[in-house]
């Protein structure tokens, strides 16, 4: 199923930032620093299990279960 990484990234950003664009930017930056190139993933991108695991770890750090 394509797009799971994109959806997980968007879920983390939306839930943690709650509409605050400054916090959303900080979350995006943290994901980039963790090795997740958020601009690379779209709703049609193929899913990579290793990247999905990284996204889950970042979500876990923010207290969000993916």
Predicted model as a PDB file, atoms N, CA, C, CB and O in Angstrom, pLDDT in the B-factor column:
MODEL        1                                                                  
ATOM      1  N   UNK A   1       0.840  -1.183   0.000  1.00 63.00           N  
ATOM      2  CA  UNK A   1       0.000   0.000   0.000  1.00 63.00           C  
ATOM      3  C   UNK A   1       0.885   1.247   0.000  1.00 63.00           C  
ATOM      4  CB  UNK A   1      -0.956  -0.002   1.221  1.00 63.00           C  
ATOM      5  O   UNK A   1       1.713   1.418   0.895  1.00 63.00           O  
ATOM      6  N   UNK A   2       0.725   2.078  -0.951  1.00 77.00           N  
ATOM      7  CA  UNK A   2       1.536   3.288  -1.068  1.00 77.00           C  
ATOM      8  C   UNK A   2       0.982   4.398  -0.184  1.00 77.00           C  
ATOM      9  CB  UNK A   2       1.597   3.756  -2.528  1.00 77.00           C  
ATOM     10  O   UNK A   2      -0.214   4.447   0.104  1.00 77.00           O  
ATOM     11  N   UNK A   3       1.870   5.279   0.235  1.00 86.00           N  
ATOM     12  CA  UNK A   3       1.462   6.468   0.957  1.00 86.00           C  
ATOM     13  C   UNK A   3       1.407   6.355   2.469  1.00 86.00           C  
ATOM     14  CB  UNK A   3       0.164   6.869   0.485  1.00 86.00           C  
ATOM     15  O   UNK A   3       1.042   7.325   3.133  1.00 86.00           O  
ATOM     16  N   UNK A   4       1.751   5.215   3.037  1.00 92.00           N  
ATOM     17  CA  UNK A   4       1.696   5.063   4.487  1.00 92.00           C  
ATOM     18  C   UNK A   4       2.692   5.994   5.182  1.00 92.00           C  
ATOM     19  CB  UNK A   4       1.975   3.608   4.876  1.00 92.00           C  
ATOM     20  O   UNK A   4       2.380   6.565   6.227  1.00 92.00           O  
ATOM     21  N   UNK A   5       3.875   6.149   4.614  1.00 92.00           N  
ATOM     22  CA  UNK A   5       4.878   7.029   5.217  1.00 92.00           C  
ATOM     23  C   UNK A   5       4.363   8.468   5.203  1.00 92.00           C  
ATOM     24  CB  UNK A   5       6.239   6.924   4.463  1.00 92.00           C  
ATOM     25  O   UNK A   5       4.442   9.169   6.213  1.00 92.00           O  
ATOM     26  N   UNK A   6       3.843   8.902   4.072  1.00 93.00           N  
ATOM     27  CA  UNK A   6       3.299  10.251   3.958  1.00 93.00           C  
ATOM     28  C   UNK A   6       2.197  10.482   4.993  1.00 93.00           C  
ATOM     29  CB  UNK A   6       2.756  10.491   2.540  1.00 93.00           C  
ATOM     30  O   UNK A   6       2.197  11.494   5.692  1.00 93.00           O  
ATOM     31  N   UNK A   7       1.265   9.542   5.085  1.00 93.00           N  
ATOM     32  CA  UNK A   7       0.167   9.677   6.032  1.00 93.00           C  
ATOM     33  C   UNK A   7       0.653   9.714   7.475  1.00 93.00           C  
ATOM     34  CB  UNK A   7      -0.811   8.542   5.853  1.00 93.00           C  
ATOM     35  O   UNK A   7       0.138  10.485   8.285  1.00 93.00           O  
ATOM     36  N   UNK A   8       1.637   8.889   7.797  1.00 94.00           N  
ATOM     37  CA  UNK A   8       2.180   8.872   9.158  1.00 94.00           C  
ATOM     38  C   UNK A   8       2.864  10.198   9.484  1.00 94.00           C  
ATOM     39  CB  UNK A   8       3.174   7.705   9.328  1.00 94.00           C  
ATOM     40  O   UNK A   8       2.693  10.730  10.580  1.00 94.00           O  
ATOM     41  N   UNK A   9       3.630  10.729   8.549  1.00 94.00           N  
ATOM     42  CA  UNK A   9       4.301  12.017   8.753  1.00 94.00           C  
ATOM     43  C   UNK A   9       3.264  13.109   8.989  1.00 94.00           C  
ATOM     44  CB  UNK A   9       5.196  12.374   7.536  1.00 94.00           C  
ATOM     45  O   UNK A   9       3.402  13.909   9.914  1.00 94.00           O  
ATOM     46  N   UNK A  10       2.234  13.144   8.161  1.00 94.00           N  
ATOM     47  CA  UNK A  10       1.198  14.171   8.302  1.00 94.00           C  
ATOM     48  C   UNK A  10       0.450  14.027   9.629  1.00 94.00           C  
ATOM     49  CB  UNK A  10       0.207  14.092   7.130  1.00 94.00           C  
ATOM     50  O   UNK A  10       0.105  15.028  10.258  1.00 94.00           O  
ATOM     51  N   UNK A  11       0.202  12.801  10.053  1.00 94.00           N  
ATOM     52  CA  UNK A  11      -0.475  12.564  11.326  1.00 94.00           C  
ATOM     53  C   UNK A  11       0.349  13.097  12.485  1.00 94.00           C  
ATOM     54  CB  UNK A  11      -0.748  11.072  11.519  1.00 94.00           C  
ATOM     55  O   UNK A  11      -0.180  13.763  13.375  1.00 94.00           O  
ATOM     56  N   UNK A  12       1.640  12.807  12.475  1.00 94.00           N  
ATOM     57  CA  UNK A  12       2.514  13.282  13.549  1.00 94.00           C  
ATOM     58  C   UNK A  12       2.522  14.807  13.586  1.00 94.00           C  
ATOM     59  CB  UNK A  12       3.951  12.742  13.364  1.00 94.00           C  
ATOM     60  O   UNK A  12       2.369  15.405  14.651  1.00 94.00           O  
ATOM     61  N   UNK A  13       2.699  15.427  12.440  1.00 94.00           N  
ATOM     62  CA  UNK A  13       2.760  16.892  12.382  1.00 94.00           C  
ATOM     63  C   UNK A  13       1.445  17.509  12.853  1.00 94.00           C  
ATOM     64  CB  UNK A  13       3.082  17.363  10.950  1.00 94.00           C  
ATOM     65  O   UNK A  13       1.456  18.450  13.646  1.00 94.00           O  
ATOM     66  N   UNK A  14       0.321  16.995  12.378  1.00 94.00           N  
ATOM     67  CA  UNK A  14      -0.982  17.560  12.734  1.00 94.00           C  
ATOM     68  C   UNK A  14      -1.307  17.380  14.212  1.00 94.00           C  
ATOM     69  CB  UNK A  14      -2.069  16.924  11.894  1.00 94.00           C  
ATOM     70  O   UNK A  14      -1.772  18.313  14.867  1.00 94.00           O  
ATOM     71  N   UNK A  15      -1.064  16.186  14.734  1.00 94.00           N  
ATOM     72  CA  UNK A  15      -1.426  15.920  16.125  1.00 94.00           C  
ATOM     73  C   UNK A  15      -0.535  16.679  17.103  1.00 94.00           C  
ATOM     74  CB  UNK A  15      -1.348  14.430  16.408  1.00 94.00           C  
ATOM     75  O   UNK A  15      -1.005  17.173  18.127  1.00 94.00           O  
ATOM     76  N   UNK A  16       0.735  16.765  16.786  1.00 93.00           N  
ATOM     77  CA  UNK A  16       1.652  17.415  17.722  1.00 93.00           C  
ATOM     78  C   UNK A  16       1.586  18.934  17.632  1.00 93.00           C  
ATOM     79  CB  UNK A  16       3.072  16.951  17.465  1.00 93.00           C  
ATOM     80  O   UNK A  16       1.677  19.614  18.653  1.00 93.00           O  
ATOM     81  N   UNK A  17       1.429  19.472  16.434  1.00 92.00           N  
ATOM     82  CA  UNK A  17       1.456  20.932  16.281  1.00 92.00           C  
ATOM     83  C   UNK A  17       0.112  21.582  16.588  1.00 92.00           C  
ATOM     84  CB  UNK A  17       1.879  21.296  14.873  1.00 92.00           C  
ATOM     85  O   UNK A  17       0.068  22.745  16.989  1.00 92.00           O  
ATOM     86  N   UNK A  18      -0.971  20.857  16.407  1.00 93.00           N  
ATOM     87  CA  UNK A  18      -2.324  21.376  16.635  1.00 93.00           C  
ATOM     88  C   UNK A  18      -2.548  22.712  15.931  1.00 93.00           C  
ATOM     89  CB  UNK A  18      -2.580  21.533  18.131  1.00 93.00           C  
ATOM     90  O   UNK A  18      -3.151  23.633  16.483  1.00 93.00           O  
ATOM     91  N   UNK A  19      -2.049  22.792  14.702  1.00 90.00           N  
ATOM     92  CA  UNK A  19      -2.267  23.973  13.884  1.00 90.00           C  
ATOM     93  C   UNK A  19      -1.246  25.075  14.053  1.00 90.00           C  
ATOM     94  CB  UNK A  19      -3.583  24.513  14.170  1.00 90.00           C  
ATOM     95  O   UNK A  19      -1.287  26.059  13.314  1.00 90.00           O  
ATOM     96  N   UNK A  20      -0.331  24.947  15.000  1.00 95.00           N  
ATOM     97  CA  UNK A  20       0.707  25.960  15.208  1.00 95.00           C  
ATOM     98  C   UNK A  20       1.834  25.706  14.212  1.00 95.00           C  
ATOM     99  CB  UNK A  20       1.244  25.933  16.682  1.00 95.00           C  
ATOM    100  O   UNK A  20       2.534  24.698  14.304  1.00 95.00           O  
ATOM    101  N   UNK A  21       2.008  26.622  13.263  1.00 95.00           N  
ATOM    102  CA  UNK A  21       2.972  26.424  12.183  1.00 95.00           C  
ATOM    103  C   UNK A  21       4.418  26.435  12.686  1.00 95.00           C  
ATOM    104  CB  UNK A  21       2.789  27.499  11.125  1.00 95.00           C  
ATOM    105  O   UNK A  21       5.276  25.786  12.087  1.00 95.00           O  
ATOM    106  N   UNK A  22       4.704  27.152  13.766  1.00 96.00           N  
ATOM    107  CA  UNK A  22       6.059  27.164  14.326  1.00 96.00           C  
ATOM    108  C   UNK A  22       6.413  25.781  14.866  1.00 96.00           C  
ATOM    109  CB  UNK A  22       6.181  28.230  15.446  1.00 96.00           C  
ATOM    110  O   UNK A  22       7.513  25.281  14.632  1.00 96.00           O  
ATOM    111  N   UNK A  23       5.494  25.175  15.579  1.00 93.00           N  
ATOM    112  CA  UNK A  23       5.726  23.828  16.112  1.00 93.00           C  
ATOM    113  C   UNK A  23       5.807  22.822  14.962  1.00 93.00           C  
ATOM    114  CB  UNK A  23       4.598  23.427  17.109  1.00 93.00           C  
ATOM    115  O   UNK A  23       6.635  21.910  14.994  1.00 93.00           O  
ATOM    116  N   UNK A  24       4.967  22.980  13.966  1.00 94.00           N  
ATOM    117  CA  UNK A  24       4.999  22.084  12.801  1.00 94.00           C  
ATOM    118  C   UNK A  24       6.367  22.151  12.124  1.00 94.00           C  
ATOM    119  CB  UNK A  24       3.880  22.455  11.790  1.00 94.00           C  
ATOM    120  O   UNK A  24       6.906  21.123  11.715  1.00 94.00           O  
ATOM    121  N   UNK A  25       6.924  23.344  12.005  1.00 94.00           N  
ATOM    122  CA  UNK A  25       8.251  23.503  11.418  1.00 94.00           C  
ATOM    123  C   UNK A  25       9.319  22.811  12.243  1.00 94.00           C  
ATOM    124  CB  UNK A  25       8.587  24.972  11.272  1.00 94.00           C  
ATOM    125  O   UNK A  25      10.242  22.211  11.692  1.00 94.00           O  
ATOM    126  N   UNK A  26       9.201  22.890  13.559  1.00 93.00           N  
ATOM    127  CA  UNK A  26      10.154  22.217  14.445  1.00 93.00           C  
ATOM    128  C   UNK A  26      10.073  20.705  14.291  1.00 93.00           C  
ATOM    129  CB  UNK A  26       9.899  22.609  15.903  1.00 93.00           C  
ATOM    130  O   UNK A  26      11.094  20.017  14.300  1.00 93.00           O  
ATOM    131  N   UNK A  27       8.868  20.199  14.152  1.00 92.00           N  
ATOM    132  CA  UNK A  27       8.679  18.757  13.974  1.00 92.00           C  
ATOM    133  C   UNK A  27       9.268  18.307  12.649  1.00 92.00           C  
ATOM    134  CB  UNK A  27       7.187  18.387  14.046  1.00 92.00           C  
ATOM    135  O   UNK A  27       9.929  17.271  12.581  1.00 92.00           O  
ATOM    136  N   UNK A  28       9.032  19.078  11.596  1.00 93.00           N  
ATOM    137  CA  UNK A  28       9.615  18.752  10.283  1.00 93.00           C  
ATOM    138  C   UNK A  28      11.136  18.730  10.364  1.00 93.00           C  
ATOM    139  CB  UNK A  28       9.157  19.769   9.212  1.00 93.00           C  
ATOM    140  O   UNK A  28      11.783  17.836   9.818  1.00 93.00           O  
ATOM    141  N   UNK A  29      11.699  19.721  11.048  1.00 94.00           N  
ATOM    142  CA  UNK A  29      13.155  19.791  11.200  1.00 94.00           C  
ATOM    143  C   UNK A  29      13.690  18.575  11.938  1.00 94.00           C  
ATOM    144  CB  UNK A  29      13.555  21.066  11.940  1.00 94.00           C  
ATOM    145  O   UNK A  29      14.706  18.002  11.544  1.00 94.00           O  
ATOM    146  N   UNK A  30      13.013  18.183  13.002  1.00 91.00           N  
ATOM    147  CA  UNK A  30      13.452  17.017  13.762  1.00 91.00           C  
ATOM    148  C   UNK A  30      13.426  15.762  12.898  1.00 91.00           C  
ATOM    149  CB  UNK A  30      12.571  16.823  15.001  1.00 91.00           C  
ATOM    150  O   UNK A  30      14.330  14.931  12.980  1.00 91.00           O  
ATOM    151  N   UNK A  31      12.393  15.622  12.068  1.00 91.00           N  
ATOM    152  CA  UNK A  31      12.311  14.450  11.186  1.00 91.00           C  
ATOM    153  C   UNK A  31      13.463  14.451  10.183  1.00 91.00           C  
ATOM    154  CB  UNK A  31      10.955  14.425  10.440  1.00 91.00           C  
ATOM    155  O   UNK A  31      14.049  13.405   9.905  1.00 91.00           O  
ATOM    156  N   UNK A  32      13.782  15.612   9.650  1.00 93.00           N  
ATOM    157  CA  UNK A  32      14.895  15.709   8.707  1.00 93.00           C  
ATOM    158  C   UNK A  32      16.196  15.326   9.398  1.00 93.00           C  
ATOM    159  CB  UNK A  32      14.995  17.134   8.119  1.00 93.00           C  
ATOM    160  O   UNK A  32      17.015  14.605   8.829  1.00 93.00           O  
ATOM    161  N   UNK A  33      16.389  15.806  10.622  1.00 92.00           N  
ATOM    162  CA  UNK A  33      17.606  15.468  11.368  1.00 92.00           C  
ATOM    163  C   UNK A  33      17.692  13.983  11.703  1.00 92.00           C  
ATOM    164  CB  UNK A  33      17.671  16.280  12.645  1.00 92.00           C  
ATOM    165  O   UNK A  33      18.785  13.441  11.867  1.00 92.00           O  
ATOM    166  N   UNK A  34      16.540  13.331  11.804  1.00 89.00           N  
ATOM    167  CA  UNK A  34      16.509  11.890  12.063  1.00 89.00           C  
ATOM    168  C   UNK A  34      16.684  11.067  10.790  1.00 89.00           C  
ATOM    169  CB  UNK A  34      15.204  11.512  12.735  1.00 89.00           C  
ATOM    170  O   UNK A  34      16.691   9.838  10.846  1.00 89.00           O  
ATOM    171  N   UNK A  35      16.827  11.740   9.631  1.00 88.00           N  
ATOM    172  CA  UNK A  35      17.064  11.025   8.385  1.00 88.00           C  
ATOM    173  C   UNK A  35      15.821  10.771   7.558  1.00 88.00           C  
ATOM    174  CB  UNK A  35      17.709   9.739   8.677  1.00 88.00           C  
ATOM    175  O   UNK A  35      15.843   9.950   6.642  1.00 88.00           O  
ATOM    176  N   UNK A  36      14.740  11.465   7.868  1.00 90.00           N  
ATOM    177  CA  UNK A  36      13.504  11.298   7.115  1.00 90.00           C  
ATOM    178  C   UNK A  36      13.313  12.540   6.246  1.00 90.00           C  
ATOM    179  CB  UNK A  36      12.274  11.074   8.072  1.00 90.00           C  
ATOM    180  O   UNK A  36      12.994  13.617   6.751  1.00 90.00           O  
ATOM    181  N   UNK A  37      13.510  12.383   4.951  1.00 90.00           N  
ATOM    182  CA  UNK A  37      13.351  13.494   4.011  1.00 90.00           C  
ATOM    183  C   UNK A  37      11.860  13.634   3.712  1.00 90.00           C  
ATOM    184  CB  UNK A  37      14.183  13.261   2.688  1.00 90.00           C  
ATOM    185  O   UNK A  37      11.330  12.979   2.814  1.00 90.00           O  
ATOM    186  N   UNK A  38      11.196  14.498   4.479  1.00 90.00           N  
ATOM    187  CA  UNK A  38       9.741  14.582   4.399  1.00 90.00           C  
ATOM    188  C   UNK A  38       9.233  15.076   3.054  1.00 90.00           C  
ATOM    189  CB  UNK A  38       9.233  15.480   5.475  1.00 90.00           C  
ATOM    190  O   UNK A  38       8.094  14.787   2.687  1.00 90.00           O  
ATOM    191  N   UNK A  39      10.043  15.806   2.319  1.00 91.00           N  
ATOM    192  CA  UNK A  39       9.604  16.309   1.013  1.00 91.00           C  
ATOM    193  C   UNK A  39       9.617  15.210  -0.051  1.00 91.00           C  
ATOM    194  CB  UNK A  39      10.495  17.470   0.570  1.00 91.00           C  
ATOM    195  O   UNK A  39       9.032  15.372  -1.121  1.00 91.00           O  
ATOM    196  N   UNK A  40      10.272  14.115   0.239  1.00 91.00           N  
ATOM    197  CA  UNK A  40      10.393  13.009  -0.709  1.00 91.00           C  
ATOM    198  C   UNK A  40       9.125  12.147  -0.773  1.00 91.00           C  
ATOM    199  CB  UNK A  40      11.582  12.141  -0.335  1.00 91.00           C  
ATOM    200  O   UNK A  40       8.910  11.433  -1.753  1.00 91.00           O  
ATOM    201  N   UNK A  41       8.294  12.211   0.259  1.00 90.00           N  
ATOM    202  CA  UNK A  41       7.159  11.310   0.362  1.00 90.00           C  
ATOM    203  C   UNK A  41       5.850  12.008   0.010  1.00 90.00           C  
ATOM    204  CB  UNK A  41       7.080  10.732   1.760  1.00 90.00           C  
ATOM    205  O   UNK A  41       5.543  13.088   0.516  1.00 90.00           O  
ATOM    206  N   UNK A  42       5.089  11.367  -0.866  1.00 90.00           N  
ATOM    207  CA  UNK A  42       3.791  11.860  -1.314  1.00 90.00           C  
ATOM    208  C   UNK A  42       2.762  10.750  -1.082  1.00 90.00           C  
ATOM    209  CB  UNK A  42       3.833  12.297  -2.828  1.00 90.00           C  
ATOM    210  O   UNK A  42       3.137   9.638  -0.710  1.00 90.00           O  
ATOM    211  N   UNK A  43       1.492  11.027  -1.292  1.00 92.00           N  
ATOM    212  CA  UNK A  43       0.488   9.969  -1.121  1.00 92.00           C  
ATOM    213  C   UNK A  43       0.675   8.770  -2.051  1.00 92.00           C  
ATOM    214  CB  UNK A  43      -0.877  10.543  -1.339  1.00 92.00           C  
ATOM    215  O   UNK A  43       0.109   7.705  -1.804  1.00 92.00           O  
ATOM    216  N   UNK A  44       1.463   8.930  -3.117  1.00 92.00           N  
ATOM    217  CA  UNK A  44       1.675   7.814  -4.042  1.00 92.00           C  
ATOM    218  C   UNK A  44       3.066   7.191  -3.928  1.00 92.00           C  
ATOM    219  CB  UNK A  44       1.453   8.281  -5.456  1.00 92.00           C  
ATOM    220  O   UNK A  44       3.405   6.294  -4.699  1.00 92.00           O  
ATOM    221  N   UNK A  45       3.867   7.656  -2.978  1.00 89.00           N  
ATOM    222  CA  UNK A  45       5.223   7.117  -2.809  1.00 89.00           C  
ATOM    223  C   UNK A  45       5.181   5.681  -2.304  1.00 89.00           C  
ATOM    224  CB  UNK A  45       6.033   7.990  -1.838  1.00 89.00           C  
ATOM    225  O   UNK A  45       4.354   5.339  -1.458  1.00 89.00           O  
ATOM    226  N   UNK A  46       6.074   4.842  -2.824  1.00 89.00           N  
ATOM    227  CA  UNK A  46       6.143   3.468  -2.296  1.00 89.00           C  
ATOM    228  C   UNK A  46       6.646   3.484  -0.857  1.00 89.00           C  
ATOM    229  CB  UNK A  46       7.069   2.582  -3.178  1.00 89.00           C  
ATOM    230  O   UNK A  46       7.417   4.363  -0.471  1.00 89.00           O  
ATOM    231  N   UNK A  47       6.214   2.524  -0.081  1.00 88.00           N  
ATOM    232  CA  UNK A  47       6.578   2.463   1.331  1.00 88.00           C  
ATOM    233  C   UNK A  47       7.842   1.640   1.533  1.00 88.00           C  
ATOM    234  CB  UNK A  47       5.431   1.875   2.153  1.00 88.00           C  
ATOM    235  O   UNK A  47       7.992   0.547   0.987  1.00 88.00           O  
ATOM    236  N   UNK A  48       8.744   2.194   2.329  1.00 87.00           N  
ATOM    237  CA  UNK A  48       9.992   1.540   2.696  1.00 87.00           C  
ATOM    238  C   UNK A  48       9.898   1.179   4.177  1.00 87.00           C  
ATOM    239  CB  UNK A  48      11.238   2.461   2.402  1.00 87.00           C  
ATOM    240  O   UNK A  48       9.742   2.070   5.013  1.00 87.00           O  
ATOM    241  N   UNK A  49       9.989  -0.113   4.521  1.00 91.00           N  
ATOM    242  CA  UNK A  49       9.845  -0.519   5.923  1.00 91.00           C  
ATOM    243  C   UNK A  49      10.848   0.154   6.870  1.00 91.00           C  
ATOM    244  CB  UNK A  49       9.995  -2.012   6.027  1.00 91.00           C  
ATOM    245  O   UNK A  49      10.507   0.448   8.016  1.00 91.00           O  
ATOM    246  N   UNK A  50      12.064   0.397   6.411  1.00 90.00           N  
ATOM    247  CA  UNK A  50      13.072   1.029   7.272  1.00 90.00           C  
ATOM    248  C   UNK A  50      12.688   2.472   7.591  1.00 90.00           C  
ATOM    249  CB  UNK A  50      14.458   0.987   6.599  1.00 90.00           C  
ATOM    250  O   UNK A  50      12.823   2.910   8.733  1.00 90.00           O  
ATOM    251  N   UNK A  51      12.215   3.206   6.600  1.00 88.00           N  
ATOM    252  CA  UNK A  51      11.791   4.586   6.817  1.00 88.00           C  
ATOM    253  C   UNK A  51      10.535   4.616   7.677  1.00 88.00           C  
ATOM    254  CB  UNK A  51      11.540   5.301   5.472  1.00 88.00           C  
ATOM    255  O   UNK A  51      10.404   5.476   8.548  1.00 88.00           O  
ATOM    256  N   UNK A  52       9.622   3.699   7.447  1.00 91.00           N  
ATOM    257  CA  UNK A  52       8.404   3.648   8.256  1.00 91.00           C  
ATOM    258  C   UNK A  52       8.752   3.415   9.717  1.00 91.00           C  
ATOM    259  CB  UNK A  52       7.458   2.543   7.750  1.00 91.00           C  
ATOM    260  O   UNK A  52       8.114   3.984  10.603  1.00 91.00           O  
ATOM    261  N   UNK A  53       9.747   2.594   9.979  1.00 92.00           N  
ATOM    262  CA  UNK A  53      10.179   2.353  11.362  1.00 92.00           C  
ATOM    263  C   UNK A  53      10.741   3.637  11.973  1.00 92.00           C  
ATOM    264  CB  UNK A  53      11.242   1.224  11.415  1.00 92.00           C  
ATOM    265  O   UNK A  53      10.473   3.938  13.136  1.00 92.00           O  
ATOM    266  N   UNK A  54      11.513   4.390  11.201  1.00 92.00           N  
ATOM    267  CA  UNK A  54      12.040   5.673  11.694  1.00 92.00           C  
ATOM    268  C   UNK A  54      10.909   6.636  12.017  1.00 92.00           C  
ATOM    269  CB  UNK A  54      12.986   6.307  10.657  1.00 92.00           C  
ATOM    270  O   UNK A  54      10.948   7.336  13.029  1.00 92.00           O  
ATOM    271  N   UNK A  55       9.903   6.667  11.155  1.00 92.00           N  
ATOM    272  CA  UNK A  55       8.750   7.551  11.386  1.00 92.00           C  
ATOM    273  C   UNK A  55       8.025   7.129  12.663  1.00 92.00           C  
ATOM    274  CB  UNK A  55       7.773   7.522  10.170  1.00 92.00           C  
ATOM    275  O   UNK A  55       7.615   7.980  13.452  1.00 92.00           O  
ATOM    276  N   UNK A  56       7.866   5.836  12.868  1.00 93.00           N  
ATOM    277  CA  UNK A  56       7.233   5.347  14.102  1.00 93.00           C  
ATOM    278  C   UNK A  56       8.035   5.743  15.334  1.00 93.00           C  
ATOM    279  CB  UNK A  56       7.076   3.824  14.054  1.00 93.00           C  
ATOM    280  O   UNK A  56       7.460   6.113  16.358  1.00 93.00           O  
ATOM    281  N   UNK A  57       9.366   5.668  15.241  1.00 92.00           N  
ATOM    282  CA  UNK A  57      10.216   6.048  16.365  1.00 92.00           C  
ATOM    283  C   UNK A  57      10.071   7.534  16.696  1.00 92.00           C  
ATOM    284  CB  UNK A  57      11.677   5.719  16.057  1.00 92.00           C  
ATOM    285  O   UNK A  57       9.991   7.908  17.866  1.00 92.00           O  
ATOM    286  N   UNK A  58      10.038   8.370  15.671  1.00 91.00           N  
ATOM    287  CA  UNK A  58       9.842   9.802  15.893  1.00 91.00           C  
ATOM    288  C   UNK A  58       8.471  10.045  16.513  1.00 91.00           C  
ATOM    289  CB  UNK A  58       9.985  10.591  14.568  1.00 91.00           C  
ATOM    290  O   UNK A  58       8.346  10.832  17.452  1.00 91.00           O  
ATOM    291  N   UNK A  59       7.455   9.383  16.001  1.00 92.00           N  
ATOM    292  CA  UNK A  59       6.118   9.509  16.566  1.00 92.00           C  
ATOM    293  C   UNK A  59       6.083   9.090  18.020  1.00 92.00           C  
ATOM    294  CB  UNK A  59       5.132   8.685  15.770  1.00 92.00           C  
ATOM    295  O   UNK A  59       5.420   9.720  18.844  1.00 92.00           O  
ATOM    296  N   UNK A  60       6.798   8.028  18.331  1.00 93.00           N  
ATOM    297  CA  UNK A  60       6.869   7.546  19.713  1.00 93.00           C  
ATOM    298  C   UNK A  60       7.531   8.586  20.624  1.00 93.00           C  
ATOM    299  CB  UNK A  60       7.646   6.215  19.776  1.00 93.00           C  
ATOM    300  O   UNK A  60       7.104   8.781  21.763  1.00 93.00           O  
ATOM    301  N   UNK A  61       8.561   9.243  20.125  1.00 91.00           N  
ATOM    302  CA  UNK A  61       9.221  10.289  20.897  1.00 91.00           C  
ATOM    303  C   UNK A  61       8.275  11.435  21.219  1.00 91.00           C  
ATOM    304  CB  UNK A  61      10.427  10.812  20.144  1.00 91.00           C  
ATOM    305  O   UNK A  61       8.397  12.071  22.266  1.00 91.00           O  
ATOM    306  N   UNK A  62       7.334  11.700  20.323  1.00 88.00           N  
ATOM    307  CA  UNK A  62       6.349  12.752  20.537  1.00 88.00           C  
ATOM    308  C   UNK A  62       5.096  12.245  21.263  1.00 88.00           C  
ATOM    309  CB  UNK A  62       5.958  13.364  19.207  1.00 88.00           C  
ATOM    310  O   UNK A  62       4.175  13.017  21.528  1.00 88.00           O  
ATOM    311  N   UNK A  63       5.067  10.958  21.580  1.00 91.00           N  
ATOM    312  CA  UNK A  63       3.916  10.405  22.268  1.00 91.00           C  
ATOM    313  C   UNK A  63       2.751  10.092  21.357  1.00 91.00           C  
ATOM    314  CB  UNK A  63       3.473  11.337  23.316  1.00 91.00           C  
ATOM    315  O   UNK A  63       1.606  10.036  21.804  1.00 91.00           O  
ATOM    316  N   UNK A  64       3.038   9.888  20.074  1.00 91.00           N  
ATOM    317  CA  UNK A  64       2.003   9.592  19.087  1.00 91.00           C  
ATOM    318  C   UNK A  64       2.244   8.195  18.545  1.00 91.00           C  
ATOM    319  CB  UNK A  64       1.996  10.645  17.936  1.00 91.00           C  
ATOM    320  O   UNK A  64       3.324   7.886  18.043  1.00 91.00           O  
ATOM    321  N   UNK A  65       1.239   7.367  18.651  1.00 88.00           N  
ATOM    322  CA  UNK A  65       1.367   5.984  18.171  1.00 88.00           C  
ATOM    323  C   UNK A  65       0.888   5.902  16.725  1.00 88.00           C  
ATOM    324  CB  UNK A  65       0.555   5.000  19.073  1.00 88.00           C  
ATOM    325  O   UNK A  65      -0.231   6.296  16.397  1.00 88.00           O  
ATOM    326  N   UNK A  66       1.755   5.387  15.881  1.00 83.00           N  
ATOM    327  CA  UNK A  66       1.441   5.238  14.452  1.00 83.00           C  
ATOM    328  C   UNK A  66       1.214   3.770  14.159  1.00 83.00           C  
ATOM    329  CB  UNK A  66       2.581   5.811  13.550  1.00 83.00           C  
ATOM    330  O   UNK A  66       0.935   3.405  13.017  1.00 83.00           O  
TER     331      UNK A  66                                                      
ENDMDL                                                                          
END                                                                             
